[in-house]
Amino acid sequence: MTAYIIRRFLYALPVLIGVNLFTFWLFFVVNSPEDMARMHLGDKRVTEQAIQQWKHERGYDQPLFFNGSAEGLNKITETIFFTKSLKLFVFEFGQSDSGRHIGYDIRQRMWPSLALAVPIVLVGLAVNITVALMLAFFRGTYVDFWGVILCVAMMSISGLFYIIGGQVLIGKLLNLVPISGYGTGIEAWKFLLLPVLIGVVSAIGSGSRWYRTLFLEEINKDFVRTARAKGLSESLILFRHVLRNALIPILTGVVVVLPTLFMGSLLLESFFGIPGLGSYTIDAIDRQDFAIVRAMVFLGAVLYIIGLMLTDISYTLADPRVRLD
C-alpha cells in the first residue's frame, strides 16, 4: 500500500507541473502583466507610469523565467514564474491583485463551503441510493416506469430553475428561511437549509437513475440467482448482496467529488450569498483577479488528484479481492 501511494504521488507530480505551466502560460504569456494592468486601470487615459506602478506593487515587473540582472540563485528566484507559480507547490498563494492574503481567505472560506457541501453529499447519497433501491425492487412495474420518467424529467431541468424556484417559493412566498446571506455559529443552519435542500433535490434525477442502473446490473448476475435459490427475500438480496457488490462504482462517484467539498458550489454559493470558496472564485473572475483564479485552479487540481488516490485506496476496503501493488 505504501509503495502504491508513493508511486501514485510520483505520477501526480507531472500532472501538477503540467497544470502549473499551462495556467502560467495562460495568465502571463497569452495575457501579459501589462494587459492585466490595463484591464484593472482602464484602457483609456492610463499612463505608462500608472501601469508600471501597478505591476511593481504586485511583483509583475520582474522577468518571466530568468532575471539576467540579478546574481546567483536570484536569477531564478527573482522572477514571476518562481514567485507566482513555483511557490504554489508549497501552498504559498501570495497576495491577490487587490492586496488580500489568498491563503488566509481560503482558510476562512473553506468552512462555509464544507458546511454546505458535506450535507449535500451525505444526504444526497442516502436519498439517491434509497430511491434507486426502491426502483430496482419494483423493477418492471409502474413504480419503476414512472420513477424513471420522473428522474429523466428532473435531469432535464436546469439547476438554475431549482435555485430560483426554491428562493421564490420557500424563501419569498412561504418566508420559511432567508433567501441569501450567512450567519456565524449555530445561526448558520437557517441560511444553509434551503441551498442544501436544493442541492439534494436537483441531483436526485441523475443520481438515482445512475445507481438504479448499477443495481439492475448486479441483480442479473449469477450470485443473485444463487441467493434467490437459497430462499432469501428480495429485500435482503438488495441490501446484503446487490448494494455491497455495487460499492466500488458508488465509491468512485463519491470520492471523486471530494474536491467539491473544499472548492464549494459555484452556483449555490453565488446565488445564496454564502462566503465560501465557490463564490470566492466567481468574485475573483468578475474582478479579473487572476492571482486568486490561478491559486484556485492549482488547488482544485491538487484536490482532484487526492480524490483519485482515495478512490483507489477505498476499493480495497469495499472489495478485499482488490489489491494495490
Residue frames as qw, qx, qy, qz and C-alpha x, y, z in Angstrom:
[[0.000, 0.884, 0.468, 0.000, 0.00, 0.00, 0.00],
 [0.304, -0.799, 0.094, 0.510, 2.78, 2.43, 0.93],
 [0.398, -0.160, 0.598, 0.677, 4.65, 1.73, -2.31],
 [0.228, 0.602, 0.682, 0.347, 1.45, 2.28, -4.27],
 [0.099, -0.934, -0.280, 0.198, 0.77, 5.65, -2.61],
 [0.359, -0.622, 0.326, 0.615, 4.35, 6.79, -3.25],
 [0.377, 0.111, 0.701, 0.595, 4.11, 5.68, -6.88],
 [0.128, 0.774, 0.589, 0.195, 0.81, 7.49, -7.40],
 [0.225, -0.885, -0.065, 0.403, 2.26, 10.60, -5.79],
 [0.369, -0.381, 0.509, 0.678, 5.18, 10.49, -8.22],
 [0.279, 0.427, 0.725, 0.462, 2.72, 10.07, -11.10],
 [0.019, -0.882, -0.461, 0.094, 0.78, 13.09, -9.85],
 [0.356, -0.619, 0.110, 0.692, 3.78, 15.41, -9.91],
 [0.248, 0.031, 0.569, 0.783, 3.98, 15.68, -13.74],
 [0.017, -0.687, -0.673, -0.273, 0.24, 16.37, -13.82],
 [0.277, -0.855, -0.268, 0.348, 0.56, 19.20, -11.30],
 [0.366, -0.404, 0.322, 0.774, 3.59, 20.58, -13.11],
 [0.193, 0.318, 0.680, 0.631, 1.64, 20.50, -16.38],
 [0.124, -0.829, -0.543, -0.053, -1.34, 22.29, -14.80],
 [0.372, -0.736, -0.049, 0.563, 1.02, 24.86, -13.28],
 [0.332, -0.185, 0.475, 0.794, 2.83, 25.52, -16.58],
 [0.112, 0.514, 0.700, 0.483, -0.41, 25.72, -18.54],
 [0.186, -0.882, -0.420, 0.107, -2.01, 28.22, -16.16],
 [0.383, -0.605, 0.140, 0.684, 1.21, 30.25, -16.09],
 [0.289, 0.090, 0.604, 0.737, 1.24, 30.32, -19.90],
 [0.000, 0.707, 0.645, 0.290, -2.40, 31.45, -19.99],
 [0.288, -0.893, -0.301, 0.169, -2.06, 34.17, -17.37],
 [0.359, -0.758, 0.208, 0.503, 1.40, 35.56, -18.11],
 [0.354, -0.136, 0.643, 0.666, 2.25, 34.72, -21.73],
 [0.115, 0.555, 0.703, 0.430, -1.07, 34.89, -23.55],
 [0.214, -0.910, -0.271, -0.231, -2.29, 37.60, -21.15],
 [0.538, 0.304, -0.343, 0.708, 0.75, 39.71, -20.24],
 [0.341, -0.487, -0.508, 0.623, 1.09, 41.64, -16.96],
 [0.010, -0.130, 0.120, 0.984, 0.70, 44.86, -18.94],
 [0.354, -0.311, -0.644, -0.602, -2.63, 43.61, -20.27],
 [0.457, -0.513, -0.695, 0.214, -3.73, 42.80, -16.72],
 [0.239, -0.338, -0.249, 0.876, -2.72, 46.29, -15.58],
 [0.155, -0.048, -0.349, -0.923, -4.73, 47.92, -18.38],
 [0.426, -0.421, -0.735, -0.318, -7.80, 45.80, -17.54],
 [0.436, -0.533, -0.575, 0.442, -7.62, 46.89, -13.90],
 [0.203, -0.393, -0.087, 0.893, -6.76, 50.53, -14.53],
 [0.461, 0.752, 0.329, -0.337, -8.88, 51.01, -17.64],
 [0.697, 0.279, 0.395, 0.529, -7.83, 51.12, -21.28],
 [0.231, 0.822, 0.211, 0.476, -8.47, 54.84, -21.68],
 [0.081, -0.876, 0.185, -0.439, -6.31, 57.65, -20.29],
 [0.855, -0.488, 0.088, 0.149, -4.00, 55.31, -18.41],
 [0.155, 0.882, -0.445, -0.013, -0.39, 56.42, -18.29],
 [0.765, 0.301, -0.541, 0.179, 2.65, 54.24, -18.64],
 [0.042, 0.425, -0.629, 0.650, 3.75, 55.34, -15.19],
 [0.693, -0.208, 0.292, -0.625, 0.47, 54.08, -13.68],
 [0.932, 0.162, -0.281, -0.160, 0.91, 50.74, -15.43],
 [0.548, 0.385, -0.617, 0.414, 4.46, 50.32, -14.14],
 [0.253, -0.382, 0.530, -0.714, 3.36, 51.30, -10.63],
 [0.861, -0.092, 0.074, -0.494, 0.54, 48.72, -10.70],
 [0.876, 0.249, -0.408, 0.064, 2.93, 46.00, -11.89],
 [0.288, 0.456, -0.624, 0.566, 5.56, 46.92, -9.28],
 [0.503, -0.358, 0.395, -0.680, 3.07, 46.78, -6.39],
 [0.929, -0.018, 0.152, -0.337, 2.10, 43.22, -7.35],
 [0.549, -0.435, 0.671, 0.244, 5.53, 41.92, -8.37],
 [0.761, 0.506, 0.405, 0.034, 4.62, 41.71, -12.05],
 [0.268, 0.923, -0.251, -0.118, 7.52, 43.91, -13.13],
 [0.496, -0.499, 0.687, 0.185, 10.03, 41.06, -12.80],
 [0.321, 0.356, -0.740, -0.472, 11.20, 38.90, -15.77],
 [0.861, -0.060, -0.188, -0.470, 9.11, 35.84, -16.54],
 [0.981, -0.068, -0.169, 0.063, 11.65, 32.99, -16.21],
 [0.774, -0.039, -0.103, 0.623, 15.19, 34.38, -15.93],
 [0.139, -0.985, -0.053, 0.083, 16.47, 37.56, -14.30],
 [0.768, 0.384, -0.092, 0.505, 19.72, 38.40, -16.04],
 [0.057, 0.770, -0.210, 0.600, 20.35, 41.49, -13.90],
 [0.724, -0.620, 0.182, -0.240, 20.38, 39.50, -10.63],
 [0.196, 0.588, -0.774, 0.128, 23.17, 37.41, -9.17],
 [0.120, -0.168, 0.941, -0.267, 23.39, 33.75, -8.17],
 [0.070, 0.367, 0.927, -0.031, 20.13, 32.00, -7.37],
 [0.193, 0.580, 0.310, -0.728, 18.34, 35.33, -7.56],
 [0.167, 0.245, -0.608, -0.737, 18.44, 34.92, -11.32],
 [0.281, -0.245, -0.891, -0.260, 15.77, 32.24, -10.81],
 [0.188, -0.494, -0.734, 0.427, 14.06, 33.33, -7.61],
 [0.074, 0.532, 0.141, -0.832, 13.51, 36.96, -8.65],
 [0.123, -0.027, -0.698, -0.705, 11.19, 36.01, -11.50],
 [0.624, -0.069, 0.012, -0.778, 7.43, 35.91, -11.95],
 [0.764, 0.043, -0.605, -0.220, 7.50, 32.16, -12.54],
 [0.431, 0.043, -0.762, 0.481, 9.18, 31.44, -9.20],
 [0.101, 0.002, 0.481, -0.871, 7.20, 33.86, -7.06],
 [0.586, 0.105, 0.036, -0.803, 3.79, 33.33, -8.65],
 [0.834, 0.147, -0.391, -0.360, 3.86, 29.69, -9.81],
 [0.579, 0.210, -0.746, 0.253, 6.53, 27.54, -8.15],
 [0.105, -0.209, 0.625, -0.745, 5.54, 28.70, -4.66],
 [0.743, -0.112, -0.108, -0.651, 2.12, 27.17, -5.23],
 [0.747, 0.087, -0.659, 0.008, 3.69, 23.73, -4.73],
 [0.333, -0.061, -0.698, 0.631, 4.33, 24.61, -1.06],
 [0.177, -0.737, -0.647, -0.081, 0.87, 26.25, -0.88],
 [0.213, -0.469, -0.118, 0.849, 2.19, 29.79, -0.71],
 [0.343, 0.683, 0.608, 0.212, -0.56, 31.54, -2.63],
 [0.312, 0.088, 0.058, 0.944, 0.72, 35.05, -2.04],
 [0.159, 0.462, 0.350, -0.799, -1.46, 38.12, -2.31],
 [0.450, 0.642, 0.612, 0.102, -4.36, 38.78, -4.62],
 [0.351, 0.415, 0.253, 0.800, -4.29, 41.60, -7.13],
 [0.281, -0.811, -0.237, -0.455, -6.45, 43.56, -4.69],
 [0.061, 0.620, -0.533, 0.573, -3.86, 43.13, -1.92],
 [0.789, -0.399, 0.214, -0.416, -5.56, 40.45, 0.24],
 [0.162, -0.432, 0.887, -0.024, -3.76, 37.36, 1.53],
 [0.679, 0.087, -0.523, -0.508, -5.11, 34.45, -0.51],
 [0.434, 0.024, -0.872, 0.226, -4.10, 31.74, 1.96],
 [0.111, 0.107, 0.603, -0.782, -5.97, 33.50, 4.77],
 [0.571, 0.152, -0.096, -0.801, -9.08, 33.91, 2.62],
 [0.625, 0.091, -0.731, -0.257, -9.01, 30.21, 1.68],
 [0.265, -0.040, -0.850, 0.454, -8.73, 29.13, 5.31],
 [0.268, 0.169, 0.417, -0.852, -11.65, 31.35, 6.28],
 [0.601, 0.244, -0.189, -0.737, -13.90, 30.47, 3.35],
 [0.363, 0.138, -0.907, -0.164, -13.39, 26.72, 3.29],
 [0.097, 0.134, 0.844, -0.510, -15.61, 26.24, 6.36],
 [0.541, 0.373, 0.211, -0.723, -18.81, 27.68, 4.80],
 [0.545, 0.366, -0.611, -0.443, -18.08, 25.56, 1.72],
 [0.203, 0.080, -0.963, 0.158, -17.74, 22.44, 3.88],
 [0.293, 0.218, 0.640, -0.676, -20.89, 23.31, 5.82],
 [0.617, 0.415, -0.058, -0.666, -22.78, 23.44, 2.54],
 [0.539, 0.404, -0.671, -0.310, -21.17, 20.60, 0.59],
 [0.004, 0.175, -0.951, 0.255, -20.94, 17.89, 3.28],
 [0.503, 0.253, 0.619, -0.547, -24.71, 17.69, 3.94],
 [0.637, 0.507, -0.202, -0.545, -25.42, 17.79, 0.20],
 [0.384, 0.402, -0.822, -0.128, -23.08, 14.85, -0.45],
 [0.073, -0.059, 0.932, -0.350, -24.15, 12.72, 2.52],
 [0.508, 0.350, 0.499, -0.609, -27.90, 13.38, 2.37],
 [0.580, 0.521, -0.317, -0.541, -27.88, 13.22, -1.43],
 [0.246, 0.310, -0.915, -0.085, -26.09, 9.88, -1.38],
 [0.232, 0.119, 0.869, -0.420, -28.60, 8.41, 1.09],
 [0.553, 0.472, 0.254, -0.637, -31.60, 9.72, -0.84],
 [0.498, 0.520, -0.521, -0.459, -30.30, 8.64, -4.25],
 [0.136, 0.202, -0.970, 0.024, -29.41, 5.11, -3.10],
 [0.348, 0.232, 0.743, -0.522, -32.76, 4.74, -1.34],
 [0.594, 0.523, 0.035, -0.610, -34.73, 5.82, -4.41],
 [0.413, 0.474, -0.711, -0.316, -32.58, 3.64, -6.68],
 [0.053, -0.077, 0.975, -0.200, -33.07, 0.58, -4.46],
 [0.491, 0.364, 0.533, -0.586, -36.82, 1.19, -4.45],
 [0.589, 0.554, -0.257, -0.528, -36.90, 1.40, -8.26],
 [0.276, 0.367, -0.880, -0.117, -34.79, -1.74, -8.51],
 [0.266, 0.059, 0.875, -0.401, -37.08, -3.55, -6.05],
 [0.548, 0.535, 0.465, -0.445, -40.17, -2.64, -8.11],
 [0.031, -0.384, 0.639, 0.665, -38.39, -3.14, -11.46],
 [0.048, -0.154, -0.873, -0.461, -40.72, -3.80, -14.37],
 [0.041, -0.650, -0.727, 0.215, -43.73, -2.28, -12.58],
 [0.111, 0.868, 0.304, 0.377, -45.48, 1.05, -12.87],
 [0.485, -0.842, 0.029, 0.236, -43.47, 2.34, -9.91],
 [0.619, -0.255, 0.408, 0.620, -40.24, 1.75, -11.81],
 [0.403, 0.538, 0.514, 0.533, -41.67, 3.09, -15.07],
 [0.056, -0.934, -0.231, -0.265, -42.96, 6.39, -13.67],
 [0.594, -0.719, 0.104, 0.345, -39.97, 6.70, -11.38],
 [0.609, -0.017, 0.403, 0.684, -37.57, 6.59, -14.33],
 [0.215, 0.722, 0.419, 0.507, -39.71, 9.13, -16.21],
 [0.333, -0.935, -0.125, 0.001, -39.63, 11.44, -13.18],
 [0.660, -0.481, 0.244, 0.523, -35.84, 11.03, -12.90],
 [0.500, 0.292, 0.444, 0.684, -35.36, 11.90, -16.58],
 [0.005, -0.875, -0.341, -0.343, -37.65, 14.92, -16.18],
 [0.490, -0.848, 0.015, 0.201, -35.66, 16.13, -13.15],
 [0.669, -0.191, 0.346, 0.629, -32.39, 15.62, -15.06],
 [0.382, 0.539, 0.459, 0.595, -33.72, 17.77, -17.91],
 [0.171, -0.952, -0.230, -0.106, -34.44, 20.77, -15.68],
 [0.421, 0.596, -0.314, 0.608, -31.64, 23.31, -15.29],
 [0.527, -0.281, -0.568, 0.567, -30.11, 23.75, -11.87],
 [0.022, 0.105, -0.082, 0.991, -30.94, 27.46, -12.05],
 [0.511, -0.400, -0.453, -0.612, -34.65, 26.57, -12.08],
 [0.679, -0.411, -0.577, 0.194, -34.30, 24.74, -8.76],
 [0.396, -0.119, -0.311, 0.856, -32.34, 27.63, -7.25],
 [0.150, -0.154, -0.099, -0.972, -34.64, 30.43, -8.38],
 [0.591, -0.381, -0.543, -0.459, -37.81, 28.38, -7.81],
 [0.627, -0.351, -0.594, 0.362, -36.69, 27.44, -4.29],
 [0.226, -0.059, -0.237, 0.943, -35.83, 31.03, -3.44],
 [0.325, -0.230, -0.250, -0.882, -39.20, 32.30, -4.68],
 [0.674, -0.356, -0.555, -0.331, -41.38, 29.53, -3.22],
 [0.718, -0.382, -0.493, 0.308, -39.70, 28.69, 0.10],
 [0.441, -0.128, -0.230, 0.858, -37.77, 31.87, 0.78],
 [0.064, -0.091, -0.098, -0.989, -40.08, 34.59, -0.50],
 [0.534, -0.332, -0.445, -0.638, -43.67, 33.29, -0.67],
 [0.761, -0.421, -0.493, 0.008, -43.61, 30.95, 2.34],
 [0.056, -0.805, 0.331, -0.489, -40.92, 33.01, 4.09],
 [0.928, -0.343, -0.146, 0.016, -39.55, 29.96, 5.90],
 [0.749, -0.312, 0.101, 0.576, -35.83, 30.66, 5.57],
 [0.012, -0.790, 0.177, 0.587, -33.65, 33.57, 4.40],
 [0.771, 0.633, 0.046, -0.045, -33.09, 33.84, 0.66],
 [0.675, 0.503, -0.285, 0.457, -29.42, 34.76, 0.96],
 [0.236, -0.804, 0.365, -0.405, -26.73, 35.55, 3.47],
 [0.748, 0.040, -0.612, 0.253, -24.78, 33.62, 6.07],
 [0.520, -0.787, 0.097, -0.318, -24.60, 33.56, 9.85],
 [0.223, 0.527, -0.749, 0.333, -21.98, 32.57, 12.36],
 [0.234, -0.171, 0.838, -0.463, -22.11, 29.57, 14.66],
 [0.273, 0.302, 0.901, -0.150, -25.42, 27.81, 15.15],
 [0.367, 0.648, 0.212, -0.633, -27.25, 30.59, 13.29],
 [0.090, 0.416, -0.667, -0.612, -25.76, 29.38, 10.01],
 [0.291, 0.172, 0.940, 0.039, -28.19, 26.44, 9.73],
 [0.393, 0.684, 0.487, -0.376, -31.14, 28.58, 8.63],
 [0.261, 0.752, -0.331, -0.507, -29.04, 30.02, 5.78],
 [0.022, -0.359, 0.893, 0.273, -27.83, 26.56, 4.72],
 [0.532, 0.216, 0.758, -0.308, -31.16, 24.71, 4.87],
 [0.624, 0.664, 0.151, -0.383, -32.53, 25.96, 1.54],
 [0.358, 0.689, -0.576, -0.254, -29.33, 25.57, -0.55],
 [0.225, -0.250, 0.939, -0.066, -28.75, 22.08, 0.90],
 [0.604, 0.369, 0.615, -0.348, -32.34, 21.11, 0.05],
 [0.576, 0.730, -0.107, -0.352, -31.97, 22.44, -3.48],
 [0.109, 0.612, -0.769, -0.151, -28.60, 20.74, -3.92],
 [0.383, -0.048, 0.911, -0.143, -30.07, 17.39, -2.89],
 [0.615, 0.520, 0.470, -0.362, -33.29, 17.68, -4.90],
 [0.447, 0.758, -0.285, -0.380, -31.56, 18.86, -8.09],
 [0.105, 0.503, -0.849, -0.124, -29.30, 15.76, -8.06],
 [0.666, 0.012, 0.661, -0.346, -31.98, 13.14, -7.40],
 [0.785, 0.525, 0.010, -0.329, -32.75, 12.62, -11.09],
 [0.540, 0.631, -0.556, 0.011, -29.25, 11.87, -12.33],
 [0.137, -0.465, 0.809, -0.333, -28.03, 10.18, -9.15],
 [0.708, 0.022, 0.570, -0.417, -30.98, 7.83, -8.68],
 [0.826, 0.498, -0.078, -0.251, -31.01, 6.82, -12.33],
 [0.380, 0.629, -0.671, 0.096, -27.28, 6.05, -12.28],
 [0.292, -0.313, 0.821, -0.378, -27.48, 3.98, -9.08],
 [0.815, 0.207, 0.319, -0.437, -30.56, 2.17, -10.43],
 [0.718, 0.565, -0.383, -0.134, -28.50, 1.13, -13.47],
 [0.111, 0.516, -0.807, 0.264, -25.74, -0.21, -11.19],
 [0.530, -0.118, 0.692, -0.475, -28.20, -2.19, -9.08],
 [0.848, 0.358, 0.092, -0.381, -30.01, -3.68, -12.08],
 [0.542, 0.588, -0.600, -0.016, -26.67, -4.80, -13.50],
 [0.090, -0.362, 0.854, -0.363, -25.85, -6.60, -10.25],
 [0.711, 0.045, 0.430, -0.555, -29.33, -8.14, -9.99],
 [0.848, 0.418, -0.160, -0.285, -28.81, -10.04, -13.24],
 [0.224, 0.587, -0.772, 0.097, -25.59, -11.75, -12.08],
 [0.670, -0.030, -0.739, -0.069, -25.22, -15.37, -11.02],
 [0.224, 0.016, -0.739, 0.635, -24.68, -14.77, -7.31],
 [0.427, -0.010, 0.207, -0.880, -28.11, -13.10, -7.06],
 [0.764, 0.022, -0.447, -0.464, -29.80, -16.08, -8.71],
 [0.533, 0.053, -0.790, 0.297, -27.96, -18.33, -6.28],
 [0.067, -0.035, 0.551, -0.831, -29.20, -16.23, -3.34],
 [0.638, 0.000, -0.076, -0.766, -32.77, -16.47, -4.64],
 [0.727, 0.060, -0.662, -0.174, -32.41, -20.25, -5.00],
 [0.327, 0.032, -0.771, 0.546, -31.43, -20.40, -1.31],
 [0.281, -0.668, -0.687, -0.042, -34.72, -18.74, -0.43],
 [0.265, -0.291, -0.238, 0.888, -33.50, -15.26, 0.57],
 [0.218, 0.814, 0.479, -0.245, -36.05, -12.47, 0.32],
 [0.503, 0.671, 0.213, 0.501, -35.73, -9.82, -2.40],
 [0.175, -0.955, 0.077, -0.226, -35.17, -7.01, 0.09],
 [0.727, -0.569, 0.330, 0.199, -32.40, -8.96, 1.83],
 [0.773, 0.254, 0.334, 0.477, -30.76, -9.68, -1.52],
 [0.270, 0.867, 0.113, 0.403, -30.82, -5.99, -2.44],
 [0.305, -0.909, 0.210, -0.188, -29.26, -4.77, 0.81],
 [0.751, -0.493, 0.417, 0.135, -26.86, -7.61, 1.62],
 [0.739, 0.058, 0.518, 0.427, -25.65, -8.63, -1.83],
 [0.452, 0.724, 0.341, 0.395, -26.56, -6.12, -4.54],
 [0.118, -0.986, 0.043, -0.107, -25.71, -2.97, -2.59],
 [0.641, -0.613, 0.375, 0.271, -22.45, -4.41, -1.27],
 [0.705, 0.099, 0.502, 0.491, -21.26, -5.55, -4.70],
 [0.335, 0.804, 0.290, 0.397, -22.12, -2.15, -6.20],
 [0.442, -0.827, -0.066, 0.342, -19.95, -0.29, -3.68],
 [0.585, -0.163, 0.321, 0.727, -16.95, 0.09, -5.99],
 [0.213, 0.500, 0.425, 0.724, -18.71, 2.23, -8.64],
 [0.315, -0.878, -0.342, -0.109, -20.55, 4.05, -5.84],
 [0.596, -0.613, 0.037, 0.517, -17.23, 4.86, -4.14],
 [0.489, 0.168, 0.368, 0.772, -15.85, 6.05, -7.47],
 [0.006, 0.724, 0.405, 0.558, -18.63, 8.58, -7.79],
 [0.490, -0.840, -0.231, 0.041, -18.45, 9.67, -4.15],
 [0.659, -0.476, 0.092, 0.575, -14.71, 10.07, -3.66],
 [0.459, 0.319, 0.344, 0.754, -14.15, 11.87, -6.97],
 [0.084, -0.816, -0.300, -0.486, -16.49, 14.67, -5.81],
 [0.625, -0.546, -0.302, 0.468, -14.44, 15.21, -2.65],
 [0.366, 0.073, 0.062, 0.926, -12.73, 18.29, -4.16],
 [0.186, -0.602, -0.384, -0.675, -16.14, 19.97, -4.30],
 [0.586, -0.646, -0.451, 0.188, -16.30, 19.69, -0.52],
 [0.482, -0.458, -0.055, 0.745, -13.47, 22.20, -0.29],
 [0.206, 0.099, 0.393, 0.891, -13.93, 24.13, -3.52],
 [0.274, 0.406, 0.427, -0.760, -17.61, 24.73, -2.87],
 [0.407, 0.559, 0.699, 0.184, -20.54, 25.03, -5.22],
 [0.218, 0.031, 0.214, 0.952, -20.14, 27.94, -7.61],
 [0.235, -0.465, -0.511, -0.684, -23.84, 28.44, -8.34],
 [0.538, -0.633, -0.556, 0.018, -25.29, 27.78, -4.89],
 [0.495, -0.430, -0.244, 0.715, -22.79, 29.95, -3.04],
 [0.145, 0.089, 0.239, 0.956, -23.16, 32.79, -5.53],
 [0.311, -0.493, -0.532, -0.614, -26.97, 32.80, -5.59],
 [0.614, -0.649, -0.449, -0.011, -27.36, 32.39, -1.83],
 [0.013, -0.872, 0.245, -0.422, -24.57, 34.77, -0.81],
 [0.889, -0.441, 0.029, 0.120, -22.60, 32.13, 1.10],
 [0.061, 0.899, -0.432, -0.037, -18.98, 33.30, 1.65],
 [0.895, -0.170, 0.389, 0.137, -17.34, 30.05, 0.52],
 [0.401, -0.371, 0.574, 0.609, -14.62, 29.20, -1.97],
 [0.406, 0.487, 0.696, 0.337, -17.10, 28.89, -4.83],
 [0.085, 0.957, 0.276, 0.009, -18.32, 32.47, -4.53],
 [0.411, -0.726, 0.292, 0.468, -14.71, 33.50, -3.84],
 [0.485, -0.021, 0.653, 0.582, -13.71, 32.14, -7.25],
 [0.266, 0.722, 0.578, 0.271, -16.69, 33.69, -9.04],
 [0.137, -0.963, -0.099, 0.212, -15.99, 37.08, -7.47],
 [0.463, -0.518, 0.444, 0.566, -12.33, 36.83, -8.49],
 [0.433, 0.299, 0.668, 0.526, -13.34, 36.13, -12.09],
 [0.099, 0.893, 0.427, 0.100, -15.71, 39.10, -12.05],
 [0.246, -0.924, 0.116, 0.270, -12.99, 41.36, -10.66],
 [0.736, 0.603, -0.247, 0.184, -10.42, 39.84, -13.02],
 [0.404, -0.744, 0.515, -0.132, -8.24, 39.00, -10.02],
 [0.794, 0.378, -0.467, -0.095, -6.01, 36.50, -11.78],
 [0.074, 0.456, -0.790, 0.402, -3.90, 35.69, -8.71],
 [0.603, -0.076, 0.575, -0.548, -6.93, 34.16, -6.97],
 [0.864, 0.343, -0.075, -0.360, -8.01, 32.30, -10.10],
 [0.516, 0.514, -0.678, 0.099, -4.53, 30.79, -10.51],
 [0.168, -0.324, 0.792, -0.489, -4.48, 29.68, -6.87],
 [0.727, 0.079, 0.412, -0.544, -7.94, 28.10, -7.09],
 [0.802, 0.433, -0.332, -0.242, -7.12, 26.26, -10.33],
 [0.350, 0.448, -0.784, 0.249, -3.98, 24.77, -8.77],
 [0.362, -0.187, 0.704, -0.581, -5.79, 23.90, -5.52],
 [0.826, 0.207, 0.111, -0.512, -8.58, 22.22, -7.49],
 [0.700, 0.445, -0.554, -0.069, -6.04, 20.10, -9.39],
 [0.071, 0.372, -0.823, 0.423, -4.37, 19.02, -6.13],
 [0.561, -0.030, 0.554, -0.614, -7.70, 18.05, -4.54],
 [0.835, 0.322, -0.150, -0.419, -8.82, 16.18, -7.64],
 [0.538, 0.426, -0.721, 0.099, -5.64, 14.08, -7.67],
 [0.168, -0.232, 0.784, -0.551, -6.04, 13.36, -3.94],
 [0.735, 0.118, 0.251, -0.618, -9.63, 12.29, -4.66],
 [0.790, 0.373, -0.432, -0.223, -8.47, 9.83, -7.32],
 [0.287, 0.368, -0.823, 0.326, -5.90, 8.34, -4.95],
 [0.406, -0.095, 0.640, -0.645, -8.51, 7.95, -2.22],
 [0.812, 0.223, -0.099, -0.530, -10.79, 6.27, -4.75],
 [0.670, 0.343, -0.658, -0.001, -8.23, 3.57, -5.49],
 [0.061, 0.264, -0.802, 0.533, -7.45, 3.08, -1.80],
 [0.585, -0.021, 0.387, -0.713, -11.14, 2.82, -0.90],
 [0.760, 0.212, -0.481, -0.381, -11.52, -0.07, -3.38],
 [0.409, 0.203, -0.849, 0.266, -9.55, -2.31, -1.04],
 [0.236, -0.023, 0.640, -0.731, -11.94, -1.51, 1.79],
 [0.699, 0.196, 0.053, -0.685, -15.03, -2.24, -0.30],
 [0.948, 0.237, -0.155, -0.147, -13.67, -5.36, -2.00],
 [0.606, -0.614, 0.488, 0.133, -10.87, -7.37, -0.33],
 [0.854, 0.255, 0.368, 0.265, -10.14, -9.02, -3.68],
 [0.395, 0.873, -0.048, 0.282, -8.70, -5.73, -4.94],
 [0.740, -0.449, 0.024, 0.500, -5.03, -5.38, -4.14],
 [0.240, 0.962, -0.127, 0.035, -2.88, -2.30, -4.70],
 [0.868, -0.191, 0.140, 0.436, 0.66, -3.41, -5.52]]
